[in-house]
């Protein structure tokens, strides 16, 4: 795995984790009984992007490290993922 591949893999894992973490513990404007005119009632009342980014980083880094360890160790190779026998090896 190249450095560029590792960085791209980290970015993908980080953003997927972000979309999992973002809705957790988020209260809507409707739940807070304070809907700002012009916004939907389901919009977040208070968004703490810094906290969400740190939580995302704390979860994404070990997941990324596990994926990198699997790739580098060879536990799962490309031949293992060839379910239809399209790779002629």
PyMOL Python script that loads the backbone (N, CA, C, O; Angstrom):
from pymol import cmd

cmd.read_pdbstr("""\
ATOM      1  N   UNK A   1       0.855  -1.172   0.000  1.00  0.00           N
ATOM      2  CA  UNK A   1       0.000   0.000   0.000  1.00  0.00           C
ATOM      3  C   UNK A   1       0.894   1.226   0.000  1.00  0.00           C
ATOM      4  O   UNK A   1       1.839   1.332   0.782  1.00  0.00           O
ATOM      5  N   UNK A   2       0.576   2.140  -0.886  1.00  0.00           N
ATOM      6  CA  UNK A   2       1.359   3.370  -0.973  1.00  0.00           C
ATOM      7  C   UNK A   2       0.854   4.376   0.055  1.00  0.00           C
ATOM      8  O   UNK A   2      -0.209   4.202   0.652  1.00  0.00           O
ATOM      9  N   UNK A   3       1.633   5.420   0.246  1.00  0.00           N
ATOM     10  CA  UNK A   3       1.230   6.477   1.186  1.00  0.00           C
ATOM     11  C   UNK A   3      -0.048   7.149   0.683  1.00  0.00           C
ATOM     12  O   UNK A   3      -0.951   7.449   1.464  1.00  0.00           O
ATOM     13  N   UNK A   4      -0.112   7.381  -0.624  1.00  0.00           N
ATOM     14  CA  UNK A   4      -1.308   7.998  -1.187  1.00  0.00           C
ATOM     15  C   UNK A   4      -2.524   7.107  -0.968  1.00  0.00           C
ATOM     16  O   UNK A   4      -3.600   7.596  -0.623  1.00  0.00           O
ATOM     17  N   UNK A   5      -2.360   5.807  -1.164  1.00  0.00           N
ATOM     18  CA  UNK A   5      -3.459   4.869  -0.934  1.00  0.00           C
ATOM     19  C   UNK A   5      -3.907   4.875   0.516  1.00  0.00           C
ATOM     20  O   UNK A   5      -5.103   4.797   0.799  1.00  0.00           O
ATOM     21  N   UNK A   6      -2.952   4.966   1.440  1.00  0.00           N
ATOM     22  CA  UNK A   6      -3.286   4.994   2.864  1.00  0.00           C
ATOM     23  C   UNK A   6      -4.049   6.268   3.228  1.00  0.00           C
ATOM     24  O   UNK A   6      -4.992   6.227   4.018  1.00  0.00           O
ATOM     25  N   UNK A   7      -3.641   7.392   2.652  1.00  0.00           N
ATOM     26  CA  UNK A   7      -4.313   8.666   2.935  1.00  0.00           C
ATOM     27  C   UNK A   7      -5.727   8.661   2.359  1.00  0.00           C
ATOM     28  O   UNK A   7      -6.666   9.119   3.009  1.00  0.00           O
ATOM     29  N   UNK A   8      -5.877   8.148   1.149  1.00  0.00           N
ATOM     30  CA  UNK A   8      -7.204   8.082   0.528  1.00  0.00           C
ATOM     31  C   UNK A   8      -8.100   7.137   1.326  1.00  0.00           C
ATOM     32  O   UNK A   8      -9.271   7.442   1.552  1.00  0.00           O
ATOM     33  N   UNK A   9      -7.567   6.001   1.750  1.00  0.00           N
ATOM     34  CA  UNK A   9      -8.338   5.064   2.560  1.00  0.00           C
ATOM     35  C   UNK A   9      -8.759   5.713   3.878  1.00  0.00           C
ATOM     36  O   UNK A   9      -9.894   5.531   4.318  1.00  0.00           O
ATOM     37  N   UNK A  10      -7.856   6.471   4.513  1.00  0.00           N
ATOM     38  CA  UNK A  10      -8.203   7.156   5.759  1.00  0.00           C
ATOM     39  C   UNK A  10      -9.316   8.174   5.527  1.00  0.00           C
ATOM     40  O   UNK A  10     -10.236   8.287   6.337  1.00  0.00           O
ATOM     41  N   UNK A  11      -9.232   8.915   4.423  1.00  0.00           N
ATOM     42  CA  UNK A  11     -10.266   9.914   4.129  1.00  0.00           C
ATOM     43  C   UNK A  11     -11.621   9.244   3.930  1.00  0.00           C
ATOM     44  O   UNK A  11     -12.639   9.742   4.412  1.00  0.00           O
ATOM     45  N   UNK A  12     -11.636   8.129   3.231  1.00  0.00           N
ATOM     46  CA  UNK A  12     -12.894   7.418   3.010  1.00  0.00           C
ATOM     47  C   UNK A  12     -13.460   6.907   4.331  1.00  0.00           C
ATOM     48  O   UNK A  12     -14.645   7.084   4.610  1.00  0.00           O
ATOM     49  N   UNK A  13     -12.618   6.276   5.139  1.00  0.00           N
ATOM     50  CA  UNK A  13     -13.078   5.754   6.430  1.00  0.00           C
ATOM     51  C   UNK A  13     -13.543   6.897   7.324  1.00  0.00           C
ATOM     52  O   UNK A  13     -14.551   6.765   8.018  1.00  0.00           O
ATOM     53  N   UNK A  14     -12.825   8.017   7.319  1.00  0.00           N
ATOM     54  CA  UNK A  14     -13.179   9.149   8.168  1.00  0.00           C
ATOM     55  C   UNK A  14     -14.543   9.717   7.786  1.00  0.00           C
ATOM     56  O   UNK A  14     -15.366   9.986   8.662  1.00  0.00           O
ATOM     57  N   UNK A  15     -14.792   9.901   6.488  1.00  0.00           N
ATOM     58  CA  UNK A  15     -16.062  10.475   6.069  1.00  0.00           C
ATOM     59  C   UNK A  15     -17.226   9.517   6.281  1.00  0.00           C
ATOM     60  O   UNK A  15     -18.323   9.953   6.628  1.00  0.00           O
ATOM     61  N   UNK A  16     -17.007   8.218   6.078  1.00  0.00           N
ATOM     62  CA  UNK A  16     -18.075   7.255   6.362  1.00  0.00           C
ATOM     63  C   UNK A  16     -18.393   7.284   7.855  1.00  0.00           C
ATOM     64  O   UNK A  16     -19.561   7.260   8.242  1.00  0.00           O
ATOM     65  N   UNK A  17     -17.364   7.334   8.686  1.00  0.00           N
ATOM     66  CA  UNK A  17     -17.571   7.419  10.132  1.00  0.00           C
ATOM     67  C   UNK A  17     -18.259   8.726  10.507  1.00  0.00           C
ATOM     68  O   UNK A  17     -19.101   8.745  11.404  1.00  0.00           O
ATOM     69  N   UNK A  18     -17.914   9.809   9.836  1.00  0.00           N
ATOM     70  CA  UNK A  18     -18.554  11.105  10.098  1.00  0.00           C
ATOM     71  C   UNK A  18     -20.065  11.011   9.884  1.00  0.00           C
ATOM     72  O   UNK A  18     -20.845  11.514  10.693  1.00  0.00           O
ATOM     73  N   UNK A  19     -20.472  10.362   8.786  1.00  0.00           N
ATOM     74  CA  UNK A  19     -21.902  10.264   8.508  1.00  0.00           C
ATOM     75  C   UNK A  19     -22.617   9.335   9.474  1.00  0.00           C
ATOM     76  O   UNK A  19     -23.839   9.404   9.601  1.00  0.00           O
ATOM     77  N   UNK A  20     -21.880   8.469  10.155  1.00  0.00           N
ATOM     78  CA  UNK A  20     -22.478   7.635  11.198  1.00  0.00           C
ATOM     79  C   UNK A  20     -22.579   8.416  12.504  1.00  0.00           C
ATOM     80  O   UNK A  20     -23.579   8.311  13.215  1.00  0.00           O
ATOM     81  N   UNK A  21     -21.555   9.193  12.821  1.00  0.00           N
ATOM     82  CA  UNK A  21     -21.488   9.908  14.103  1.00  0.00           C
ATOM     83  C   UNK A  21     -22.359  11.165  14.105  1.00  0.00           C
ATOM     84  O   UNK A  21     -22.899  11.538  15.147  1.00  0.00           O
ATOM     85  N   UNK A  22     -22.499  11.815  12.966  1.00  0.00           N
ATOM     86  CA  UNK A  22     -23.163  13.120  12.918  1.00  0.00           C
ATOM     87  C   UNK A  22     -24.578  13.136  13.525  1.00  0.00           C
ATOM     88  O   UNK A  22     -24.887  14.056  14.282  1.00  0.00           O
ATOM     89  N   UNK A  23     -25.435  12.174  13.229  1.00  0.00           N
ATOM     90  CA  UNK A  23     -26.787  12.278  13.799  1.00  0.00           C
ATOM     91  C   UNK A  23     -26.894  11.853  15.262  1.00  0.00           C
ATOM     92  O   UNK A  23     -27.947  12.040  15.871  1.00  0.00           O
ATOM     93  N   UNK A  24     -25.847  11.292  15.834  1.00  0.00           N
ATOM     94  CA  UNK A  24     -25.927  10.837  17.224  1.00  0.00           C
ATOM     95  C   UNK A  24     -26.002  12.027  18.181  1.00  0.00           C
ATOM     96  O   UNK A  24     -25.219  12.971  18.075  1.00  0.00           O
ATOM     97  N   UNK A  25     -26.939  11.970  19.100  1.00  0.00           N
ATOM     98  CA  UNK A  25     -27.130  12.978  20.148  1.00  0.00           C
ATOM     99  C   UNK A  25     -27.370  14.379  19.593  1.00  0.00           C
ATOM    100  O   UNK A  25     -27.060  15.371  20.253  1.00  0.00           O
ATOM    101  N   UNK A  26     -27.921  14.463  18.384  1.00  0.00           N
ATOM    102  CA  UNK A  26     -28.255  15.754  17.793  1.00  0.00           C
ATOM    103  C   UNK A  26     -29.735  16.029  18.033  1.00  0.00           C
ATOM    104  O   UNK A  26     -30.590  15.221  17.671  1.00  0.00           O
ATOM    105  N   UNK A  27     -30.023  17.148  18.632  1.00  0.00           N
ATOM    106  CA  UNK A  27     -31.417  17.534  18.901  1.00  0.00           C
ATOM    107  C   UNK A  27     -31.865  18.494  17.813  1.00  0.00           C
ATOM    108  O   UNK A  27     -31.130  19.398  17.415  1.00  0.00           O
ATOM    109  N   UNK A  28     -33.089  18.278  17.340  1.00  0.00           N
ATOM    110  CA  UNK A  28     -33.625  19.127  16.281  1.00  0.00           C
ATOM    111  C   UNK A  28     -34.227  20.401  16.872  1.00  0.00           C
ATOM    112  O   UNK A  28     -34.447  20.504  18.078  1.00  0.00           O
ATOM    113  N   UNK A  29     -34.484  21.362  15.993  1.00  0.00           N
ATOM    114  CA  UNK A  29     -35.112  22.607  16.432  1.00  0.00           C
ATOM    115  C   UNK A  29     -36.515  22.342  16.953  1.00  0.00           C
ATOM    116  O   UNK A  29     -36.978  23.020  17.870  1.00  0.00           O
ATOM    117  N   UNK A  30     -37.189  21.363  16.376  1.00  0.00           N
ATOM    118  CA  UNK A  30     -38.533  21.023  16.836  1.00  0.00           C
ATOM    119  C   UNK A  30     -38.494  20.433  18.252  1.00  0.00           C
ATOM    120  O   UNK A  30     -39.373  20.726  19.063  1.00  0.00           O
ATOM    121  N   UNK A  31     -37.506  19.624  18.551  1.00  0.00           N
ATOM    122  CA  UNK A  31     -37.369  19.059  19.896  1.00  0.00           C
ATOM    123  C   UNK A  31     -37.036  20.133  20.922  1.00  0.00           C
ATOM    124  O   UNK A  31     -37.417  20.031  22.088  1.00  0.00           O
ATOM    125  N   UNK A  32     -36.328  21.156  20.481  1.00  0.00           N
ATOM    126  CA  UNK A  32     -35.962  22.264  21.367  1.00  0.00           C
ATOM    127  C   UNK A  32     -37.062  23.316  21.463  1.00  0.00           C
ATOM    128  O   UNK A  32     -36.945  24.261  22.243  1.00  0.00           O
ATOM    129  N   UNK A  33     -38.124  23.164  20.684  1.00  0.00           N
ATOM    130  CA  UNK A  33     -39.237  24.126  20.633  1.00  0.00           C
ATOM    131  C   UNK A  33     -38.774  25.530  20.248  1.00  0.00           C
ATOM    132  O   UNK A  33     -39.276  26.522  20.776  1.00  0.00           O
ATOM    133  N   UNK A  34     -37.824  25.605  19.336  1.00  0.00           N
ATOM    134  CA  UNK A  34     -37.345  26.892  18.847  1.00  0.00           C
ATOM    135  C   UNK A  34     -36.967  26.727  17.380  1.00  0.00           C
ATOM    136  O   UNK A  34     -35.806  26.488  17.051  1.00  0.00           O
ATOM    137  N   UNK A  35     -37.969  26.858  16.496  1.00  0.00           N
ATOM    138  CA  UNK A  35     -37.731  26.719  15.062  1.00  0.00           C
ATOM    139  C   UNK A  35     -37.443  28.096  14.489  1.00  0.00           C
ATOM    140  O   UNK A  35     -38.281  28.994  14.580  1.00  0.00           O
ATOM    141  N   UNK A  36     -36.277  28.268  13.906  1.00  0.00           N
ATOM    142  CA  UNK A  36     -35.893  29.524  13.280  1.00  0.00           C
ATOM    143  C   UNK A  36     -36.688  29.670  11.980  1.00  0.00           C
ATOM    144  O   UNK A  36     -36.723  28.739  11.175  1.00  0.00           O
ATOM    145  N   UNK A  37     -37.319  30.814  11.768  1.00  0.00           N
ATOM    146  CA  UNK A  37     -38.094  30.990  10.533  1.00  0.00           C
ATOM    147  C   UNK A  37     -37.223  30.780   9.295  1.00  0.00           C
ATOM    148  O   UNK A  37     -36.103  31.283   9.210  1.00  0.00           O
ATOM    149  N   UNK A  38     -37.767  30.025   8.339  1.00  0.00           N
ATOM    150  CA  UNK A  38     -37.051  29.760   7.098  1.00  0.00           C
ATOM    151  C   UNK A  38     -36.238  28.479   7.118  1.00  0.00           C
ATOM    152  O   UNK A  38     -35.621  28.123   6.114  1.00  0.00           O
ATOM    153  N   UNK A  39     -36.228  27.784   8.242  1.00  0.00           N
ATOM    154  CA  UNK A  39     -35.502  26.521   8.326  1.00  0.00           C
ATOM    155  C   UNK A  39     -36.489  25.396   8.610  1.00  0.00           C
ATOM    156  O   UNK A  39     -37.549  25.637   9.189  1.00  0.00           O
ATOM    157  N   UNK A  40     -36.156  24.180   8.214  1.00  0.00           N
ATOM    158  CA  UNK A  40     -37.057  23.068   8.498  1.00  0.00           C
ATOM    159  C   UNK A  40     -37.018  22.704   9.980  1.00  0.00           C
ATOM    160  O   UNK A  40     -35.993  22.907  10.631  1.00  0.00           O
ATOM    161  N   UNK A  41     -38.105  22.175  10.522  1.00  0.00           N
ATOM    162  CA  UNK A  41     -38.131  21.820  11.944  1.00  0.00           C
ATOM    163  C   UNK A  41     -37.133  20.719  12.295  1.00  0.00           C
ATOM    164  O   UNK A  41     -36.740  20.596  13.456  1.00  0.00           O
ATOM    165  N   UNK A  42     -36.718  19.920  11.318  1.00  0.00           N
ATOM    166  CA  UNK A  42     -35.770  18.836  11.590  1.00  0.00           C
ATOM    167  C   UNK A  42     -34.324  19.270  11.558  1.00  0.00           C
ATOM    168  O   UNK A  42     -33.433  18.439  11.730  1.00  0.00           O
ATOM    169  N   UNK A  43     -34.065  20.548  11.344  1.00  0.00           N
ATOM    170  CA  UNK A  43     -32.690  21.041  11.322  1.00  0.00           C
ATOM    171  C   UNK A  43     -32.104  21.001  12.735  1.00  0.00           C
ATOM    172  O   UNK A  43     -32.837  21.174  13.708  1.00  0.00           O
ATOM    173  N   UNK A  44     -30.796  20.776  12.857  1.00  0.00           N
ATOM    174  CA  UNK A  44     -30.187  20.737  14.186  1.00  0.00           C
ATOM    175  C   UNK A  44     -30.327  22.072  14.913  1.00  0.00           C
ATOM    176  O   UNK A  44     -30.201  23.138  14.310  1.00  0.00           O
ATOM    177  N   UNK A  45     -30.587  21.997  16.211  1.00  0.00           N
ATOM    178  CA  UNK A  45     -30.716  23.214  17.012  1.00  0.00           C
ATOM    179  C   UNK A  45     -29.336  23.796  17.318  1.00  0.00           C
ATOM    180  O   UNK A  45     -29.112  24.997  17.165  1.00  0.00           O
ATOM    181  N   UNK A  46     -28.430  22.949  17.743  1.00  0.00           N
ATOM    182  CA  UNK A  46     -27.062  23.370  18.065  1.00  0.00           C
ATOM    183  C   UNK A  46     -26.123  22.318  17.500  1.00  0.00           C
ATOM    184  O   UNK A  46     -26.163  21.159  17.914  1.00  0.00           O
ATOM    185  N   UNK A  47     -25.289  22.711  16.572  1.00  0.00           N
ATOM    186  CA  UNK A  47     -24.361  21.752  15.980  1.00  0.00           C
ATOM    187  C   UNK A  47     -22.960  22.044  16.483  1.00  0.00           C
ATOM    188  O   UNK A  47     -22.482  23.176  16.409  1.00  0.00           O
ATOM    189  N   UNK A  48     -22.326  21.038  16.980  1.00  0.00           N
ATOM    190  CA  UNK A  48     -20.973  21.168  17.505  1.00  0.00           C
ATOM    191  C   UNK A  48     -20.040  20.389  16.596  1.00  0.00           C
ATOM    192  O   UNK A  48     -19.717  19.234  16.872  1.00  0.00           O
ATOM    193  N   UNK A  49     -19.606  21.020  15.508  1.00  0.00           N
ATOM    194  CA  UNK A  49     -18.800  20.328  14.516  1.00  0.00           C
ATOM    195  C   UNK A  49     -17.427  19.939  15.048  1.00  0.00           C
ATOM    196  O   UNK A  49     -16.885  18.908  14.648  1.00  0.00           O
ATOM    197  N   UNK A  50     -16.863  20.732  15.931  1.00  0.00           N
ATOM    198  CA  UNK A  50     -15.561  20.389  16.506  1.00  0.00           C
ATOM    199  C   UNK A  50     -15.621  19.098  17.313  1.00  0.00           C
ATOM    200  O   UNK A  50     -14.749  18.238  17.188  1.00  0.00           O
ATOM    201  N   UNK A  51     -16.645  18.969  18.135  1.00  0.00           N
ATOM    202  CA  UNK A  51     -16.816  17.750  18.943  1.00  0.00           C
ATOM    203  C   UNK A  51     -17.069  16.548  18.049  1.00  0.00           C
ATOM    204  O   UNK A  51     -16.531  15.466  18.284  1.00  0.00           O
ATOM    205  N   UNK A  52     -17.885  16.737  17.027  1.00  0.00           N
ATOM    206  CA  UNK A  52     -18.195  15.644  16.109  1.00  0.00           C
ATOM    207  C   UNK A  52     -16.940  15.223  15.344  1.00  0.00           C
ATOM    208  O   UNK A  52     -16.731  14.032  15.112  1.00  0.00           O
ATOM    209  N   UNK A  53     -16.113  16.174  14.953  1.00  0.00           N
ATOM    210  CA  UNK A  53     -14.879  15.848  14.232  1.00  0.00           C
ATOM    211  C   UNK A  53     -13.924  15.051  15.114  1.00  0.00           C
ATOM    212  O   UNK A  53     -13.297  14.104  14.639  1.00  0.00           O
ATOM    213  N   UNK A  54     -13.802  15.416  16.385  1.00  0.00           N
ATOM    214  CA  UNK A  54     -12.916  14.670  17.290  1.00  0.00           C
ATOM    215  C   UNK A  54     -13.428  13.260  17.543  1.00  0.00           C
ATOM    216  O   UNK A  54     -12.649  12.307  17.557  1.00  0.00           O
ATOM    217  N   UNK A  55     -14.727  13.124  17.741  1.00  0.00           N
ATOM    218  CA  UNK A  55     -15.307  11.792  17.957  1.00  0.00           C
ATOM    219  C   UNK A  55     -15.117  10.937  16.714  1.00  0.00           C
ATOM    220  O   UNK A  55     -14.796   9.752  16.812  1.00  0.00           O
ATOM    221  N   UNK A  56     -15.315  11.536  15.549  1.00  0.00           N
ATOM    222  CA  UNK A  56     -15.121  10.822  14.288  1.00  0.00           C
ATOM    223  C   UNK A  56     -13.676  10.352  14.157  1.00  0.00           C
ATOM    224  O   UNK A  56     -13.428   9.215  13.756  1.00  0.00           O
ATOM    225  N   UNK A  57     -12.733  11.211  14.490  1.00  0.00           N
ATOM    226  CA  UNK A  57     -11.321  10.846  14.404  1.00  0.00           C
ATOM    227  C   UNK A  57     -10.984   9.727  15.375  1.00  0.00           C
ATOM    228  O   UNK A  57     -10.218   8.825  15.038  1.00  0.00           O
ATOM    229  N   UNK A  58     -11.547   9.776  16.581  1.00  0.00           N
ATOM    230  CA  UNK A  58     -11.270   8.735  17.572  1.00  0.00           C
ATOM    231  C   UNK A  58     -11.801   7.370  17.140  1.00  0.00           C
ATOM    232  O   UNK A  58     -11.199   6.347  17.466  1.00  0.00           O
ATOM    233  N   UNK A  59     -12.913   7.337  16.416  1.00  0.00           N
ATOM    234  CA  UNK A  59     -13.458   6.069  15.939  1.00  0.00           C
ATOM    235  C   UNK A  59     -12.840   5.631  14.616  1.00  0.00           C
ATOM    236  O   UNK A  59     -12.631   4.438  14.399  1.00  0.00           O
ATOM    237  N   UNK A  60     -12.546   6.582  13.730  1.00  0.00           N
ATOM    238  CA  UNK A  60     -12.062   6.247  12.393  1.00  0.00           C
ATOM    239  C   UNK A  60     -10.627   5.749  12.394  1.00  0.00           C
ATOM    240  O   UNK A  60     -10.277   4.895  11.580  1.00  0.00           O
ATOM    241  N   UNK A  61      -9.790   6.259  13.285  1.00  0.00           N
ATOM    242  CA  UNK A  61      -8.381   5.883  13.271  1.00  0.00           C
ATOM    243  C   UNK A  61      -8.162   4.400  13.575  1.00  0.00           C
ATOM    244  O   UNK A  61      -7.414   3.755  12.840  1.00  0.00           O
ATOM    245  N   UNK A  62      -8.774   3.817  14.621  1.00  0.00           N
ATOM    246  CA  UNK A  62      -8.570   2.372  14.829  1.00  0.00           C
ATOM    247  C   UNK A  62      -9.188   1.514  13.723  1.00  0.00           C
ATOM    248  O   UNK A  62      -8.646   0.463  13.383  1.00  0.00           O
ATOM    249  N   UNK A  63     -10.313   1.952  13.164  1.00  0.00           N
ATOM    250  CA  UNK A  63     -10.922   1.201  12.064  1.00  0.00           C
ATOM    251  C   UNK A  63      -9.989   1.210  10.862  1.00  0.00           C
ATOM    252  O   UNK A  63      -9.792   0.178  10.220  1.00  0.00           O
ATOM    253  N   UNK A  64      -9.417   2.365  10.555  1.00  0.00           N
ATOM    254  CA  UNK A  64      -8.462   2.488   9.461  1.00  0.00           C
ATOM    255  C   UNK A  64      -7.234   1.625   9.720  1.00  0.00           C
ATOM    256  O   UNK A  64      -6.758   0.940   8.815  1.00  0.00           O
ATOM    257  N   UNK A  65      -6.720   1.653  10.940  1.00  0.00           N
ATOM    258  CA  UNK A  65      -5.538   0.849  11.274  1.00  0.00           C
ATOM    259  C   UNK A  65      -5.819  -0.642  11.105  1.00  0.00           C
ATOM    260  O   UNK A  65      -4.953  -1.384  10.641  1.00  0.00           O
ATOM    261  N   UNK A  66      -7.007  -1.083  11.474  1.00  0.00           N
ATOM    262  CA  UNK A  66      -7.381  -2.485  11.307  1.00  0.00           C
ATOM    263  C   UNK A  66      -7.451  -2.853   9.823  1.00  0.00           C
ATOM    264  O   UNK A  66      -6.973  -3.915   9.424  1.00  0.00           O
ATOM    265  N   UNK A  67      -8.038  -1.991   9.018  1.00  0.00           N
ATOM    266  CA  UNK A  67      -8.121  -2.252   7.577  1.00  0.00           C
ATOM    267  C   UNK A  67      -6.726  -2.293   6.957  1.00  0.00           C
ATOM    268  O   UNK A  67      -6.440  -3.163   6.135  1.00  0.00           O
ATOM    269  N   UNK A  68      -5.863  -1.367   7.342  1.00  0.00           N
ATOM    270  CA  UNK A  68      -4.492  -1.345   6.824  1.00  0.00           C
ATOM    271  C   UNK A  68      -3.742  -2.608   7.250  1.00  0.00           C
ATOM    272  O   UNK A  68      -3.000  -3.184   6.454  1.00  0.00           O
ATOM    273  N   UNK A  69      -3.931  -3.043   8.498  1.00  0.00           N
ATOM    274  CA  UNK A  69      -3.271  -4.257   8.967  1.00  0.00           C
ATOM    275  C   UNK A  69      -3.727  -5.476   8.165  1.00  0.00           C
ATOM    276  O   UNK A  69      -2.909  -6.333   7.829  1.00  0.00           O
ATOM    277  N   UNK A  70      -4.999  -5.560   7.861  1.00  0.00           N
ATOM    278  CA  UNK A  70      -5.515  -6.678   7.059  1.00  0.00           C
ATOM    279  C   UNK A  70      -4.936  -6.638   5.653  1.00  0.00           C
ATOM    280  O   UNK A  70      -4.548  -7.673   5.110  1.00  0.00           O
ATOM    281  N   UNK A  71      -4.877  -5.451   5.062  1.00  0.00           N
ATOM    282  CA  UNK A  71      -4.349  -5.329   3.701  1.00  0.00           C
ATOM    283  C   UNK A  71      -2.865  -5.682   3.662  1.00  0.00           C
ATOM    284  O   UNK A  71      -2.429  -6.437   2.794  1.00  0.00           O
ATOM    285  N   UNK A  72      -2.093  -5.142   4.594  1.00  0.00           N
ATOM    286  CA  UNK A  72      -0.650  -5.369   4.581  1.00  0.00           C
ATOM    287  C   UNK A  72      -0.262  -6.792   4.974  1.00  0.00           C
ATOM    288  O   UNK A  72       0.762  -7.299   4.517  1.00  0.00           O
ATOM    289  N   UNK A  73      -1.060  -7.435   5.809  1.00  0.00           N
ATOM    290  CA  UNK A  73      -0.719  -8.785   6.245  1.00  0.00           C
ATOM    291  C   UNK A  73      -1.048  -9.834   5.186  1.00  0.00           C
ATOM    292  O   UNK A  73      -0.483 -10.928   5.193  1.00  0.00           O
ATOM    293  N   UNK A  74      -1.951  -9.504   4.289  1.00  0.00           N
ATOM    294  CA  UNK A  74      -2.324 -10.456   3.261  1.00  0.00           C
ATOM    295  C   UNK A  74      -3.385 -11.448   3.710  1.00  0.00           C
ATOM    296  O   UNK A  74      -3.614 -12.443   3.022  1.00  0.00           O
ATOM    297  N   UNK A  75      -4.035 -11.211   4.838  1.00  0.00           N
ATOM    298  CA  UNK A  75      -5.098 -12.101   5.309  1.00  0.00           C
ATOM    299  C   UNK A  75      -6.190 -12.233   4.266  1.00  0.00           C
ATOM    300  O   UNK A  75      -6.700 -13.326   4.020  1.00  0.00           O
ATOM    301  N   UNK A  76      -6.544 -11.118   3.658  1.00  0.00           N
ATOM    302  CA  UNK A  76      -7.543 -11.107   2.600  1.00  0.00           C
ATOM    303  C   UNK A  76      -6.887 -10.496   1.367  1.00  0.00           C
ATOM    304  O   UNK A  76      -6.487  -9.332   1.379  1.00  0.00           O
ATOM    305  N   UNK A  77      -6.783 -11.265   0.336  1.00  0.00           N
ATOM    306  CA  UNK A  77      -6.194 -10.787  -0.911  1.00  0.00           C
ATOM    307  C   UNK A  77      -7.268 -10.547  -1.953  1.00  0.00           C
ATOM    308  O   UNK A  77      -8.449 -10.801  -1.718  1.00  0.00           O
ATOM    309  N   UNK A  78      -6.840 -10.051  -3.119  1.00  0.00           N
ATOM    310  CA  UNK A  78      -7.797  -9.774  -4.183  1.00  0.00           C
ATOM    311  C   UNK A  78      -8.405 -11.072  -4.702  1.00  0.00           C
ATOM    312  O   UNK A  78      -9.554 -11.081  -5.143  1.00  0.00           O
ATOM    313  N   UNK A  79      -7.657 -12.158  -4.656  1.00  0.00           N
ATOM    314  CA  UNK A  79      -8.187 -13.451  -5.116  1.00  0.00           C
ATOM    315  C   UNK A  79      -9.303 -13.942  -4.197  1.00  0.00           C
ATOM    316  O   UNK A  79     -10.211 -14.637  -4.652  1.00  0.00           O
ATOM    317  N   UNK A  80      -9.249 -13.596  -2.924  1.00  0.00           N
ATOM    318  CA  UNK A  80     -10.304 -13.982  -1.988  1.00  0.00           C
ATOM    319  C   UNK A  80     -11.615 -13.261  -2.278  1.00  0.00           C
ATOM    320  O   UNK A  80     -12.684 -13.751  -1.915  1.00  0.00           O
ATOM    321  N   UNK A  81     -11.542 -12.117  -2.920  1.00  0.00           N
ATOM    322  CA  UNK A  81     -12.731 -11.325  -3.215  1.00  0.00           C
ATOM    323  C   UNK A  81     -13.282 -11.601  -4.614  1.00  0.00           C
ATOM    324  O   UNK A  81     -14.269 -10.988  -5.022  1.00  0.00           O
ATOM    325  N   UNK A  82     -12.649 -12.524  -5.354  1.00  0.00           N
ATOM    326  CA  UNK A  82     -13.079 -12.869  -6.706  1.00  0.00           C
ATOM    327  C   UNK A  82     -14.144 -13.957  -6.626  1.00  0.00           C
ATOM    328  O   UNK A  82     -13.855 -15.135  -6.837  1.00  0.00           O
ATOM    329  N   UNK A  83     -15.375 -13.556  -6.321  1.00  0.00           N
ATOM    330  CA  UNK A  83     -16.459 -14.507  -6.110  1.00  0.00           C
ATOM    331  C   UNK A  83     -16.948 -15.152  -7.402  1.00  0.00           C
ATOM    332  O   UNK A  83     -17.487 -16.258  -7.370  1.00  0.00           O
ATOM    333  N   UNK A  84     -16.769 -14.484  -8.531  1.00  0.00           N
ATOM    334  CA  UNK A  84     -17.302 -14.981  -9.789  1.00  0.00           C
ATOM    335  C   UNK A  84     -16.223 -15.606 -10.678  1.00  0.00           C
ATOM    336  O   UNK A  84     -16.512 -16.002 -11.807  1.00  0.00           O
ATOM    337  N   UNK A  85     -14.990 -15.699 -10.185  1.00  0.00           N
ATOM    338  CA  UNK A  85     -13.914 -16.319 -10.941  1.00  0.00           C
ATOM    339  C   UNK A  85     -13.504 -15.551 -12.178  1.00  0.00           C
ATOM    340  O   UNK A  85     -13.122 -16.159 -13.178  1.00  0.00           O
ATOM    341  N   UNK A  86     -13.571 -14.242 -12.136  1.00  0.00           N
ATOM    342  CA  UNK A  86     -13.232 -13.420 -13.299  1.00  0.00           C
ATOM    343  C   UNK A  86     -11.752 -13.111 -13.386  1.00  0.00           C
ATOM    344  O   UNK A  86     -11.273 -12.691 -14.439  1.00  0.00           O
ATOM    345  N   UNK A  87     -11.019 -13.309 -12.308  1.00  0.00           N
ATOM    346  CA  UNK A  87      -9.578 -13.106 -12.351  1.00  0.00           C
ATOM    347  C   UNK A  87      -8.914 -14.436 -12.680  1.00  0.00           C
ATOM    348  O   UNK A  87      -9.110 -15.423 -11.972  1.00  0.00           O
ATOM    349  N   UNK A  88      -8.154 -14.463 -13.716  1.00  0.00           N
ATOM    350  CA  UNK A  88      -7.488 -15.700 -14.122  1.00  0.00           C
ATOM    351  C   UNK A  88      -6.110 -15.775 -13.508  1.00  0.00           C
ATOM    352  O   UNK A  88      -5.132 -15.319 -14.101  1.00  0.00           O
ATOM    353  N   UNK A  89      -6.031 -16.342 -12.335  1.00  0.00           N
ATOM    354  CA  UNK A  89      -4.742 -16.464 -11.653  1.00  0.00           C
ATOM    355  C   UNK A  89      -4.382 -17.906 -11.526  1.00  0.00           C
ATOM    356  O   UNK A  89      -3.329 -18.234 -10.980  1.00  0.00           O
TER     357      UNK A  89
END
""", "prot")
cmd.dss("prot")
cmd.show_as("cartoon", "prot")
cmd.util.cbc("prot")
cmd.orient("prot")
